[in-house]
Amino acid sequence: MKLIVRNIAPSCGEQEVREFLKRELGHYAKSVEVVDAGKPTAYATVELDAQVPYVGEVIARQIHGKQLGGVALEATADLFSDEPPPEH
């Protein structure tokens, strides 16, 4: 199951985003990939260590709205697809 995090501030670097998400998600974050860091189209995908679909939604709600680089993040759980998220 993947968590998709959008609306990442262009001022945030890849390492900053990765560390923030790992800190916020703790043991639920198996891996974090940041795409287009430093650009307005930046997003991150997080491979979640959760087997039950509703856990992904709960985690997405916890991250949604958190501030990173002065911008509120948008997060959704992607339960069914391995495709990259559509551009926002």
PyMOL Python script that loads the backbone (N, CA, C, O; Angstrom):
from pymol import cmd

cmd.read_pdbstr("""\
ATOM      1  N   MET A   1       0.840  -1.164   0.000  1.00  0.00           N
ATOM      2  CA  MET A   1       0.000   0.000   0.000  1.00  0.00           C
ATOM      3  C   MET A   1       0.894   1.239   0.000  1.00  0.00           C
ATOM      4  O   MET A   1       1.925   1.279   0.671  1.00  0.00           O
ATOM      5  N   LYS A   2       0.480   2.244  -0.763  1.00  0.00           N
ATOM      6  CA  LYS A   2       1.285   3.459  -0.876  1.00  0.00           C
ATOM      7  C   LYS A   2       0.516   4.658  -0.348  1.00  0.00           C
ATOM      8  O   LYS A   2      -0.709   4.737  -0.433  1.00  0.00           O
ATOM      9  N   LEU A   3       1.275   5.573   0.191  1.00  0.00           N
ATOM     10  CA  LEU A   3       0.772   6.874   0.590  1.00  0.00           C
ATOM     11  C   LEU A   3       1.369   7.872  -0.387  1.00  0.00           C
ATOM     12  O   LEU A   3       2.572   7.845  -0.647  1.00  0.00           O
ATOM     13  N   ILE A   4       0.544   8.746  -0.927  1.00  0.00           N
ATOM     14  CA  ILE A   4       1.018   9.760  -1.865  1.00  0.00           C
ATOM     15  C   ILE A   4       0.872  11.112  -1.183  1.00  0.00           C
ATOM     16  O   ILE A   4      -0.208  11.475  -0.717  1.00  0.00           O
ATOM     17  N   VAL A   5       1.966  11.845  -1.131  1.00  0.00           N
ATOM     18  CA  VAL A   5       1.991  13.152  -0.475  1.00  0.00           C
ATOM     19  C   VAL A   5       2.298  14.202  -1.529  1.00  0.00           C
ATOM     20  O   VAL A   5       3.334  14.150  -2.192  1.00  0.00           O
ATOM     21  N   ARG A   6       1.385  15.156  -1.675  1.00  0.00           N
ATOM     22  CA  ARG A   6       1.531  16.223  -2.666  1.00  0.00           C
ATOM     23  C   ARG A   6       1.611  17.575  -1.968  1.00  0.00           C
ATOM     24  O   ARG A   6       1.542  17.665  -0.742  1.00  0.00           O
ATOM     25  N   ASN A   7       1.755  18.616  -2.767  1.00  0.00           N
ATOM     26  CA  ASN A   7       1.813  19.993  -2.290  1.00  0.00           C
ATOM     27  C   ASN A   7       3.054  20.217  -1.426  1.00  0.00           C
ATOM     28  O   ASN A   7       2.985  20.854  -0.374  1.00  0.00           O
ATOM     29  N   ILE A   8       4.171  19.691  -1.877  1.00  0.00           N
ATOM     30  CA  ILE A   8       5.443  19.857  -1.179  1.00  0.00           C
ATOM     31  C   ILE A   8       6.066  21.171  -1.646  1.00  0.00           C
ATOM     32  O   ILE A   8       6.212  21.409  -2.845  1.00  0.00           O
ATOM     33  N   ALA A   9       6.427  22.009  -0.697  1.00  0.00           N
ATOM     34  CA  ALA A   9       6.990  23.323  -1.015  1.00  0.00           C
ATOM     35  C   ALA A   9       8.269  23.185  -1.839  1.00  0.00           C
ATOM     36  O   ALA A   9       9.109  22.337  -1.538  1.00  0.00           O
ATOM     37  N   PRO A  10       8.423  24.010  -2.877  1.00  0.00           N
ATOM     38  CA  PRO A  10       9.652  23.969  -3.686  1.00  0.00           C
ATOM     39  C   PRO A  10      10.916  24.238  -2.874  1.00  0.00           C
ATOM     40  O   PRO A  10      12.008  23.845  -3.285  1.00  0.00           O
ATOM     41  N   SER A  11      10.780  24.902  -1.730  1.00  0.00           N
ATOM     42  CA  SER A  11      11.951  25.186  -0.895  1.00  0.00           C
ATOM     43  C   SER A  11      12.452  23.958  -0.137  1.00  0.00           C
ATOM     44  O   SER A  11      13.528  23.997   0.459  1.00  0.00           O
ATOM     45  N   CYS A  12      11.684  22.874  -0.154  1.00  0.00           N
ATOM     46  CA  CYS A  12      12.076  21.652   0.573  1.00  0.00           C
ATOM     47  C   CYS A  12      12.902  20.731  -0.312  1.00  0.00           C
ATOM     48  O   CYS A  12      12.502  20.406  -1.430  1.00  0.00           O
ATOM     49  N   GLY A  13      14.041  20.319   0.187  1.00  0.00           N
ATOM     50  CA  GLY A  13      14.888  19.376  -0.530  1.00  0.00           C
ATOM     51  C   GLY A  13      14.440  17.946  -0.309  1.00  0.00           C
ATOM     52  O   GLY A  13      13.653  17.656   0.592  1.00  0.00           O
ATOM     53  N   GLU A  14      14.950  17.065  -1.140  1.00  0.00           N
ATOM     54  CA  GLU A  14      14.581  15.641  -1.070  1.00  0.00           C
ATOM     55  C   GLU A  14      14.852  15.046   0.308  1.00  0.00           C
ATOM     56  O   GLU A  14      14.005  14.344   0.860  1.00  0.00           O
ATOM     57  N   GLN A  15      16.019  15.322   0.857  1.00  0.00           N
ATOM     58  CA  GLN A  15      16.381  14.763   2.168  1.00  0.00           C
ATOM     59  C   GLN A  15      15.464  15.284   3.264  1.00  0.00           C
ATOM     60  O   GLN A  15      15.064  14.530   4.151  1.00  0.00           O
ATOM     61  N   GLU A  16      15.131  16.556   3.208  1.00  0.00           N
ATOM     62  CA  GLU A  16      14.234  17.149   4.208  1.00  0.00           C
ATOM     63  C   GLU A  16      12.857  16.484   4.180  1.00  0.00           C
ATOM     64  O   GLU A  16      12.291  16.175   5.229  1.00  0.00           O
ATOM     65  N   VAL A  17      12.325  16.264   2.979  1.00  0.00           N
ATOM     66  CA  VAL A  17      11.013  15.622   2.830  1.00  0.00           C
ATOM     67  C   VAL A  17      11.078  14.191   3.349  1.00  0.00           C
ATOM     68  O   VAL A  17      10.203  13.754   4.096  1.00  0.00           O
ATOM     69  N   ARG A  18      12.117  13.464   2.950  1.00  0.00           N
ATOM     70  CA  ARG A  18      12.274  12.070   3.377  1.00  0.00           C
ATOM     71  C   ARG A  18      12.356  11.974   4.909  1.00  0.00           C
ATOM     72  O   ARG A  18      11.676  11.145   5.513  1.00  0.00           O
ATOM     73  N   GLU A  19      13.178  12.810   5.530  1.00  0.00           N
ATOM     74  CA  GLU A  19      13.322  12.774   6.988  1.00  0.00           C
ATOM     75  C   GLU A  19      12.023  13.147   7.696  1.00  0.00           C
ATOM     76  O   GLU A  19      11.664  12.537   8.704  1.00  0.00           O
ATOM     77  N   PHE A  20      11.321  14.147   7.170  1.00  0.00           N
ATOM     78  CA  PHE A  20      10.050  14.556   7.762  1.00  0.00           C
ATOM     79  C   PHE A  20       9.049  13.402   7.739  1.00  0.00           C
ATOM     80  O   PHE A  20       8.426  13.092   8.754  1.00  0.00           O
ATOM     81  N   LEU A  21       8.901  12.768   6.574  1.00  0.00           N
ATOM     82  CA  LEU A  21       7.918  11.682   6.456  1.00  0.00           C
ATOM     83  C   LEU A  21       8.308  10.477   7.304  1.00  0.00           C
ATOM     84  O   LEU A  21       7.445   9.858   7.926  1.00  0.00           O
ATOM     85  N   LYS A  22       9.578  10.141   7.338  1.00  0.00           N
ATOM     86  CA  LYS A  22      10.010   9.015   8.175  1.00  0.00           C
ATOM     87  C   LYS A  22       9.772   9.314   9.652  1.00  0.00           C
ATOM     88  O   LYS A  22       9.369   8.431  10.410  1.00  0.00           O
ATOM     89  N   ARG A  23      10.017  10.543  10.056  1.00  0.00           N
ATOM     90  CA  ARG A  23       9.789  10.923  11.454  1.00  0.00           C
ATOM     91  C   ARG A  23       8.292  10.878  11.786  1.00  0.00           C
ATOM     92  O   ARG A  23       7.902  10.370  12.838  1.00  0.00           O
ATOM     93  N   GLU A  24       7.465  11.405  10.894  1.00  0.00           N
ATOM     94  CA  GLU A  24       6.021  11.451  11.135  1.00  0.00           C
ATOM     95  C   GLU A  24       5.370  10.069  11.085  1.00  0.00           C
ATOM     96  O   GLU A  24       4.440   9.789  11.841  1.00  0.00           O
ATOM     97  N   LEU A  25       5.855   9.214  10.199  1.00  0.00           N
ATOM     98  CA  LEU A  25       5.224   7.908   9.988  1.00  0.00           C
ATOM     99  C   LEU A  25       5.838   6.793  10.821  1.00  0.00           C
ATOM    100  O   LEU A  25       5.219   5.746  11.012  1.00  0.00           O
ATOM    101  N   GLY A  26       7.044   7.008  11.315  1.00  0.00           N
ATOM    102  CA  GLY A  26       7.691   5.999  12.157  1.00  0.00           C
ATOM    103  C   GLY A  26       7.821   4.660  11.453  1.00  0.00           C
ATOM    104  O   GLY A  26       8.252   4.587  10.302  1.00  0.00           O
ATOM    105  N   HIS A  27       7.442   3.604  12.157  1.00  0.00           N
ATOM    106  CA  HIS A  27       7.619   2.245  11.626  1.00  0.00           C
ATOM    107  C   HIS A  27       6.698   1.922  10.450  1.00  0.00           C
ATOM    108  O   HIS A  27       6.892   0.901   9.790  1.00  0.00           O
ATOM    109  N   TYR A  28       5.707   2.758  10.172  1.00  0.00           N
ATOM    110  CA  TYR A  28       4.816   2.500   9.031  1.00  0.00           C
ATOM    111  C   TYR A  28       5.488   2.774   7.692  1.00  0.00           C
ATOM    112  O   TYR A  28       5.038   2.261   6.668  1.00  0.00           O
ATOM    113  N   ALA A  29       6.545   3.566   7.674  1.00  0.00           N
ATOM    114  CA  ALA A  29       7.217   3.931   6.421  1.00  0.00           C
ATOM    115  C   ALA A  29       8.296   2.909   6.077  1.00  0.00           C
ATOM    116  O   ALA A  29       9.366   2.896   6.686  1.00  0.00           O
ATOM    117  N   LYS A  30       8.006   2.051   5.096  1.00  0.00           N
ATOM    118  CA  LYS A  30       9.018   1.093   4.626  1.00  0.00           C
ATOM    119  C   LYS A  30      10.053   1.810   3.767  1.00  0.00           C
ATOM    120  O   LYS A  30      11.258   1.628   3.946  1.00  0.00           O
ATOM    121  N   SER A  31       9.573   2.622   2.838  1.00  0.00           N
ATOM    122  CA  SER A  31      10.480   3.378   1.974  1.00  0.00           C
ATOM    123  C   SER A  31       9.784   4.665   1.540  1.00  0.00           C
ATOM    124  O   SER A  31       8.558   4.734   1.459  1.00  0.00           O
ATOM    125  N   VAL A  32      10.597   5.678   1.266  1.00  0.00           N
ATOM    126  CA  VAL A  32      10.089   6.980   0.840  1.00  0.00           C
ATOM    127  C   VAL A  32      10.822   7.378  -0.433  1.00  0.00           C
ATOM    128  O   VAL A  32      12.052   7.362  -0.480  1.00  0.00           O
ATOM    129  N   GLU A  33      10.063   7.735  -1.466  1.00  0.00           N
ATOM    130  CA  GLU A  33      10.645   8.224  -2.710  1.00  0.00           C
ATOM    131  C   GLU A  33      10.105   9.623  -2.971  1.00  0.00           C
ATOM    132  O   GLU A  33       8.892   9.835  -2.977  1.00  0.00           O
ATOM    133  N   VAL A  34      10.996  10.564  -3.183  1.00  0.00           N
ATOM    134  CA  VAL A  34      10.607  11.948  -3.458  1.00  0.00           C
ATOM    135  C   VAL A  34      10.888  12.217  -4.934  1.00  0.00           C
ATOM    136  O   VAL A  34      11.986  11.960  -5.428  1.00  0.00           O
ATOM    137  N   VAL A  35       9.874  12.741  -5.630  1.00  0.00           N
ATOM    138  CA  VAL A  35       9.979  13.007  -7.064  1.00  0.00           C
ATOM    139  C   VAL A  35       9.893  14.521  -7.289  1.00  0.00           C
ATOM    140  O   VAL A  35       9.038  15.191  -6.711  1.00  0.00           O
ATOM    141  N   ASP A  36      10.769  15.045  -8.119  1.00  0.00           N
ATOM    142  CA  ASP A  36      10.775  16.461  -8.507  1.00  0.00           C
ATOM    143  C   ASP A  36      10.994  17.410  -7.327  1.00  0.00           C
ATOM    144  O   ASP A  36      10.416  18.497  -7.294  1.00  0.00           O
ATOM    145  N   ALA A  37      11.818  17.013  -6.365  1.00  0.00           N
ATOM    146  CA  ALA A  37      12.101  17.889  -5.220  1.00  0.00           C
ATOM    147  C   ALA A  37      12.595  19.241  -5.716  1.00  0.00           C
ATOM    148  O   ALA A  37      13.372  19.315  -6.669  1.00  0.00           O
ATOM    149  N   GLY A  38      12.145  20.304  -5.071  1.00  0.00           N
ATOM    150  CA  GLY A  38      12.538  21.648  -5.448  1.00  0.00           C
ATOM    151  C   GLY A  38      11.693  22.259  -6.552  1.00  0.00           C
ATOM    152  O   GLY A  38      11.923  23.402  -6.946  1.00  0.00           O
ATOM    153  N   LYS A  39      10.720  21.513  -7.054  1.00  0.00           N
ATOM    154  CA  LYS A  39       9.839  22.011  -8.112  1.00  0.00           C
ATOM    155  C   LYS A  39       8.404  22.090  -7.582  1.00  0.00           C
ATOM    156  O   LYS A  39       8.067  21.414  -6.610  1.00  0.00           O
ATOM    157  N   PRO A  40       7.567  22.901  -8.209  1.00  0.00           N
ATOM    158  CA  PRO A  40       6.169  22.999  -7.766  1.00  0.00           C
ATOM    159  C   PRO A  40       5.390  21.690  -7.933  1.00  0.00           C
ATOM    160  O   PRO A  40       4.349  21.509  -7.302  1.00  0.00           O
ATOM    161  N   THR A  41       5.881  20.785  -8.768  1.00  0.00           N
ATOM    162  CA  THR A  41       5.186  19.518  -9.017  1.00  0.00           C
ATOM    163  C   THR A  41       5.678  18.388  -8.110  1.00  0.00           C
ATOM    164  O   THR A  41       5.324  17.228  -8.320  1.00  0.00           O
ATOM    165  N   ALA A  42       6.480  18.713  -7.118  1.00  0.00           N
ATOM    166  CA  ALA A  42       7.072  17.680  -6.254  1.00  0.00           C
ATOM    167  C   ALA A  42       5.998  16.883  -5.528  1.00  0.00           C
ATOM    168  O   ALA A  42       4.971  17.419  -5.113  1.00  0.00           O
ATOM    169  N   TYR A  43       6.264  15.589  -5.385  1.00  0.00           N
ATOM    170  CA  TYR A  43       5.413  14.714  -4.583  1.00  0.00           C
ATOM    171  C   TYR A  43       6.272  13.589  -4.040  1.00  0.00           C
ATOM    172  O   TYR A  43       7.398  13.373  -4.487  1.00  0.00           O
ATOM    173  N   ALA A  44       5.727  12.885  -3.081  1.00  0.00           N
ATOM    174  CA  ALA A  44       6.445  11.749  -2.494  1.00  0.00           C
ATOM    175  C   ALA A  44       5.513  10.546  -2.451  1.00  0.00           C
ATOM    176  O   ALA A  44       4.307  10.680  -2.245  1.00  0.00           O
ATOM    177  N   THR A  45       6.094   9.376  -2.649  1.00  0.00           N
ATOM    178  CA  THR A  45       5.356   8.133  -2.439  1.00  0.00           C
ATOM    179  C   THR A  45       6.032   7.397  -1.291  1.00  0.00           C
ATOM    180  O   THR A  45       7.257   7.304  -1.212  1.00  0.00           O
ATOM    181  N   VAL A  46       5.202   6.885  -0.417  1.00  0.00           N
ATOM    182  CA  VAL A  46       5.685   6.157   0.746  1.00  0.00           C
ATOM    183  C   VAL A  46       5.105   4.762   0.697  1.00  0.00           C
ATOM    184  O   VAL A  46       3.886   4.595   0.659  1.00  0.00           O
ATOM    185  N   GLU A  47       5.967   3.757   0.699  1.00  0.00           N
ATOM    186  CA  GLU A  47       5.518   2.374   0.798  1.00  0.00           C
ATOM    187  C   GLU A  47       5.210   2.121   2.272  1.00  0.00           C
ATOM    188  O   GLU A  47       6.095   2.180   3.125  1.00  0.00           O
ATOM    189  N   LEU A  48       3.938   1.838   2.552  1.00  0.00           N
ATOM    190  CA  LEU A  48       3.510   1.644   3.936  1.00  0.00           C
ATOM    191  C   LEU A  48       3.618   0.192   4.360  1.00  0.00           C
ATOM    192  O   LEU A  48       3.349  -0.723   3.582  1.00  0.00           O
ATOM    193  N   ASP A  49       4.007   0.002   5.582  1.00  0.00           N
ATOM    194  CA  ASP A  49       4.051  -1.327   6.181  1.00  0.00           C
ATOM    195  C   ASP A  49       2.737  -1.547   6.921  1.00  0.00           C
ATOM    196  O   ASP A  49       2.694  -1.594   8.150  1.00  0.00           O
ATOM    197  N   ALA A  50       1.673  -1.680   6.142  1.00  0.00           N
ATOM    198  CA  ALA A  50       0.336  -1.887   6.699  1.00  0.00           C
ATOM    199  C   ALA A  50      -0.440  -2.795   5.758  1.00  0.00           C
ATOM    200  O   ALA A  50      -0.460  -2.566   4.549  1.00  0.00           O
ATOM    201  N   GLN A  51      -1.062  -3.796   6.288  1.00  0.00           N
ATOM    202  CA  GLN A  51      -1.768  -4.762   5.460  1.00  0.00           C
ATOM    203  C   GLN A  51      -3.258  -4.477   5.337  1.00  0.00           C
ATOM    204  O   GLN A  51      -3.905  -4.973   4.415  1.00  0.00           O
ATOM    205  N   VAL A  52      -3.806  -3.697   6.240  1.00  0.00           N
ATOM    206  CA  VAL A  52      -5.235  -3.426   6.251  1.00  0.00           C
ATOM    207  C   VAL A  52      -5.494  -2.075   5.582  1.00  0.00           C
ATOM    208  O   VAL A  52      -4.907  -1.071   5.984  1.00  0.00           O
ATOM    209  N   PRO A  53      -6.369  -2.036   4.561  1.00  0.00           N
ATOM    210  CA  PRO A  53      -6.565  -0.809   3.793  1.00  0.00           C
ATOM    211  C   PRO A  53      -6.935   0.408   4.633  1.00  0.00           C
ATOM    212  O   PRO A  53      -6.445   1.504   4.359  1.00  0.00           O
ATOM    213  N   TYR A  54      -7.766   0.256   5.625  1.00  0.00           N
ATOM    214  CA  TYR A  54      -8.194   1.431   6.378  1.00  0.00           C
ATOM    215  C   TYR A  54      -7.040   2.084   7.130  1.00  0.00           C
ATOM    216  O   TYR A  54      -7.107   3.275   7.433  1.00  0.00           O
ATOM    217  N   VAL A  55      -5.988   1.339   7.437  1.00  0.00           N
ATOM    218  CA  VAL A  55      -4.828   1.914   8.118  1.00  0.00           C
ATOM    219  C   VAL A  55      -4.179   2.977   7.229  1.00  0.00           C
ATOM    220  O   VAL A  55      -3.754   4.024   7.717  1.00  0.00           O
ATOM    221  N   GLY A  56      -4.103   2.708   5.936  1.00  0.00           N
ATOM    222  CA  GLY A  56      -3.540   3.683   5.007  1.00  0.00           C
ATOM    223  C   GLY A  56      -4.337   4.973   4.987  1.00  0.00           C
ATOM    224  O   GLY A  56      -3.759   6.058   4.928  1.00  0.00           O
ATOM    225  N   GLU A  57      -5.653   4.870   5.036  1.00  0.00           N
ATOM    226  CA  GLU A  57      -6.497   6.061   5.065  1.00  0.00           C
ATOM    227  C   GLU A  57      -6.309   6.848   6.353  1.00  0.00           C
ATOM    228  O   GLU A  57      -6.276   8.079   6.335  1.00  0.00           O
ATOM    229  N   VAL A  58      -6.185   6.140   7.468  1.00  0.00           N
ATOM    230  CA  VAL A  58      -5.959   6.811   8.757  1.00  0.00           C
ATOM    231  C   VAL A  58      -4.618   7.536   8.739  1.00  0.00           C
ATOM    232  O   VAL A  58      -4.518   8.671   9.204  1.00  0.00           O
ATOM    233  N   ILE A  59      -3.596   6.890   8.206  1.00  0.00           N
ATOM    234  CA  ILE A  59      -2.270   7.505   8.112  1.00  0.00           C
ATOM    235  C   ILE A  59      -2.329   8.729   7.198  1.00  0.00           C
ATOM    236  O   ILE A  59      -1.741   9.763   7.515  1.00  0.00           O
ATOM    237  N   ALA A  60      -3.024   8.625   6.078  1.00  0.00           N
ATOM    238  CA  ALA A  60      -3.152   9.760   5.154  1.00  0.00           C
ATOM    239  C   ALA A  60      -3.818  10.938   5.857  1.00  0.00           C
ATOM    240  O   ALA A  60      -3.397  12.080   5.674  1.00  0.00           O
ATOM    241  N   ARG A  61      -4.841  10.681   6.649  1.00  0.00           N
ATOM    242  CA  ARG A  61      -5.518  11.763   7.373  1.00  0.00           C
ATOM    243  C   ARG A  61      -4.592  12.422   8.386  1.00  0.00           C
ATOM    244  O   ARG A  61      -4.693  13.624   8.629  1.00  0.00           O
ATOM    245  N   GLN A  62      -3.696  11.646   8.976  1.00  0.00           N
ATOM    246  CA  GLN A  62      -2.762  12.196   9.953  1.00  0.00           C
ATOM    247  C   GLN A  62      -1.737  13.124   9.304  1.00  0.00           C
ATOM    248  O   GLN A  62      -1.341  14.123   9.904  1.00  0.00           O
ATOM    249  N   ILE A  63      -1.308  12.803   8.089  1.00  0.00           N
ATOM    250  CA  ILE A  63      -0.308  13.604   7.384  1.00  0.00           C
ATOM    251  C   ILE A  63      -0.952  14.792   6.669  1.00  0.00           C
ATOM    252  O   ILE A  63      -0.361  15.868   6.581  1.00  0.00           O
ATOM    253  N   HIS A  64      -2.166  14.587   6.160  1.00  0.00           N
ATOM    254  CA  HIS A  64      -2.872  15.637   5.414  1.00  0.00           C
ATOM    255  C   HIS A  64      -3.003  16.882   6.279  1.00  0.00           C
ATOM    256  O   HIS A  64      -3.520  16.827   7.395  1.00  0.00           O
ATOM    257  N   GLY A  65      -2.528  18.004   5.749  1.00  0.00           N
ATOM    258  CA  GLY A  65      -2.635  19.270   6.462  1.00  0.00           C
ATOM    259  C   GLY A  65      -1.427  19.623   7.325  1.00  0.00           C
ATOM    260  O   GLY A  65      -1.304  20.762   7.775  1.00  0.00           O
ATOM    261  N   LYS A  66      -0.527  18.654   7.561  1.00  0.00           N
ATOM    262  CA  LYS A  66       0.691  18.972   8.323  1.00  0.00           C
ATOM    263  C   LYS A  66       1.519  19.961   7.515  1.00  0.00           C
ATOM    264  O   LYS A  66       1.523  19.926   6.284  1.00  0.00           O
ATOM    265  N   GLN A  67       2.212  20.833   8.213  1.00  0.00           N
ATOM    266  CA  GLN A  67       3.015  21.861   7.575  1.00  0.00           C
ATOM    267  C   GLN A  67       4.448  21.383   7.333  1.00  0.00           C
ATOM    268  O   GLN A  67       5.094  20.835   8.226  1.00  0.00           O
ATOM    269  N   LEU A  68       4.924  21.601   6.120  1.00  0.00           N
ATOM    270  CA  LEU A  68       6.322  21.349   5.775  1.00  0.00           C
ATOM    271  C   LEU A  68       6.759  22.489   4.866  1.00  0.00           C
ATOM    272  O   LEU A  68       6.180  22.690   3.798  1.00  0.00           O
ATOM    273  N   GLY A  69       7.757  23.219   5.275  1.00  0.00           N
ATOM    274  CA  GLY A  69       8.219  24.363   4.492  1.00  0.00           C
ATOM    275  C   GLY A  69       7.177  25.462   4.395  1.00  0.00           C
ATOM    276  O   GLY A  69       7.160  26.213   3.420  1.00  0.00           O
ATOM    277  N   GLY A  70       6.302  25.569   5.399  1.00  0.00           N
ATOM    278  CA  GLY A  70       5.276  26.606   5.406  1.00  0.00           C
ATOM    279  C   GLY A  70       4.073  26.311   4.536  1.00  0.00           C
ATOM    280  O   GLY A  70       3.242  27.190   4.308  1.00  0.00           O
ATOM    281  N   VAL A  71       3.968  25.078   4.044  1.00  0.00           N
ATOM    282  CA  VAL A  71       2.872  24.696   3.159  1.00  0.00           C
ATOM    283  C   VAL A  71       2.175  23.470   3.747  1.00  0.00           C
ATOM    284  O   VAL A  71       2.831  22.564   4.261  1.00  0.00           O
ATOM    285  N   ALA A  72       0.838  23.445   3.668  1.00  0.00           N
ATOM    286  CA  ALA A  72       0.078  22.290   4.152  1.00  0.00           C
ATOM    287  C   ALA A  72       0.162  21.151   3.131  1.00  0.00           C
ATOM    288  O   ALA A  72      -0.126  21.343   1.950  1.00  0.00           O
ATOM    289  N   LEU A  73       0.555  19.980   3.595  1.00  0.00           N
ATOM    290  CA  LEU A  73       0.669  18.815   2.722  1.00  0.00           C
ATOM    291  C   LEU A  73      -0.699  18.229   2.409  1.00  0.00           C
ATOM    292  O   LEU A  73      -1.646  18.382   3.179  1.00  0.00           O
ATOM    293  N   GLU A  74      -0.788  17.559   1.271  1.00  0.00           N
ATOM    294  CA  GLU A  74      -1.980  16.813   0.880  1.00  0.00           C
ATOM    295  C   GLU A  74      -1.568  15.354   0.777  1.00  0.00           C
ATOM    296  O   GLU A  74      -0.587  15.027   0.110  1.00  0.00           O
ATOM    297  N   ALA A  75      -2.321  14.473   1.441  1.00  0.00           N
ATOM    298  CA  ALA A  75      -1.950  13.054   1.445  1.00  0.00           C
ATOM    299  C   ALA A  75      -3.157  12.183   1.162  1.00  0.00           C
ATOM    300  O   ALA A  75      -4.258  12.440   1.649  1.00  0.00           O
ATOM    301  N   THR A  76      -2.932  11.146   0.365  1.00  0.00           N
ATOM    302  CA  THR A  76      -3.967  10.157   0.083  1.00  0.00           C
ATOM    303  C   THR A  76      -3.335   8.775   0.082  1.00  0.00           C
ATOM    304  O   THR A  76      -2.159   8.612  -0.246  1.00  0.00           O
ATOM    305  N   ALA A  77      -4.132   7.786   0.453  1.00  0.00           N
ATOM    306  CA  ALA A  77      -3.672   6.403   0.394  1.00  0.00           C
ATOM    307  C   ALA A  77      -4.047   5.850  -0.968  1.00  0.00           C
ATOM    308  O   ALA A  77      -5.181   6.009  -1.420  1.00  0.00           O
ATOM    309  N   ASP A  78      -3.096   5.203  -1.619  1.00  0.00           N
ATOM    310  CA  ASP A  78      -3.322   4.598  -2.929  1.00  0.00           C
ATOM    311  C   ASP A  78      -3.353   3.091  -2.712  1.00  0.00           C
ATOM    312  O   ASP A  78      -2.310   2.445  -2.616  1.00  0.00           O
ATOM    313  N   LEU A  79      -4.554   2.540  -2.637  1.00  0.00           N
ATOM    314  CA  LEU A  79      -4.711   1.142  -2.247  1.00  0.00           C
ATOM    315  C   LEU A  79      -4.544   0.164  -3.401  1.00  0.00           C
ATOM    316  O   LEU A  79      -4.205  -0.999  -3.181  1.00  0.00           O
ATOM    317  N   PHE A  80      -4.778   0.623  -4.632  1.00  0.00           N
ATOM    318  CA  PHE A  80      -4.905  -0.345  -5.721  1.00  0.00           C
ATOM    319  C   PHE A  80      -3.919  -0.216  -6.864  1.00  0.00           C
ATOM    320  O   PHE A  80      -3.835  -1.116  -7.700  1.00  0.00           O
ATOM    321  N   SER A  81      -3.175   0.870  -6.927  1.00  0.00           N
ATOM    322  CA  SER A  81      -2.399   1.130  -8.135  1.00  0.00           C
ATOM    323  C   SER A  81      -0.911   1.271  -7.848  1.00  0.00           C
ATOM    324  O   SER A  81      -0.509   1.805  -6.814  1.00  0.00           O
ATOM    325  N   ASP A  82      -0.109   0.786  -8.775  1.00  0.00           N
ATOM    326  CA  ASP A  82       1.325   1.012  -8.727  1.00  0.00           C
ATOM    327  C   ASP A  82       1.731   2.103  -9.722  1.00  0.00           C
ATOM    328  O   ASP A  82       2.917   2.373  -9.915  1.00  0.00           O
ATOM    329  N   GLU A  83       0.726   2.726 -10.351  1.00  0.00           N
ATOM    330  CA  GLU A  83       0.989   3.789 -11.312  1.00  0.00           C
ATOM    331  C   GLU A  83       1.399   5.055 -10.567  1.00  0.00           C
ATOM    332  O   GLU A  83       0.984   5.258  -9.426  1.00  0.00           O
ATOM    333  N   PRO A  84       2.208   5.910 -11.193  1.00  0.00           N
ATOM    334  CA  PRO A  84       2.540   7.181 -10.544  1.00  0.00           C
ATOM    335  C   PRO A  84       1.289   8.028 -10.415  1.00  0.00           C
ATOM    336  O   PRO A  84       0.369   7.896 -11.222  1.00  0.00           O
ATOM    337  N   PRO A  85       1.240   8.891  -9.418  1.00  0.00           N
ATOM    338  CA  PRO A  85       0.047   9.708  -9.227  1.00  0.00           C
ATOM    339  C   PRO A  85      -0.097  10.714 -10.351  1.00  0.00           C
ATOM    340  O   PRO A  85       0.896  11.139 -10.942  1.00  0.00           O
ATOM    341  N   PRO A  86      -1.333  11.096 -10.649  1.00  0.00           N
ATOM    342  CA  PRO A  86      -1.535  12.102 -11.699  1.00  0.00           C
ATOM    343  C   PRO A  86      -0.991  13.441 -11.233  1.00  0.00           C
ATOM    344  O   PRO A  86      -0.963  13.728 -10.036  1.00  0.00           O
ATOM    345  N   GLU A  87      -0.558  14.262 -12.190  1.00  0.00           N
ATOM    346  CA  GLU A  87      -0.042  15.588 -11.841  1.00  0.00           C
ATOM    347  C   GLU A  87      -1.181  16.393 -11.260  1.00  0.00           C
ATOM    348  O   GLU A  87      -2.330  16.273 -11.686  1.00  0.00           O
ATOM    349  N   HIS A  88      -0.853  17.201 -10.299  1.00  0.00           N
ATOM    350  CA  HIS A  88      -1.850  17.976  -9.563  1.00  0.00           C
ATOM    351  C   HIS A  88      -2.118  19.270 -10.243  1.00  0.00           C
ATOM    352  O   HIS A  88      -2.933  20.061  -9.768  1.00  0.00           O
TER     353      HIS A  88
END
""", "prot")
cmd.dss("prot")
cmd.show_as("cartoon", "prot")
cmd.util.cbc("prot")
cmd.orient("prot")
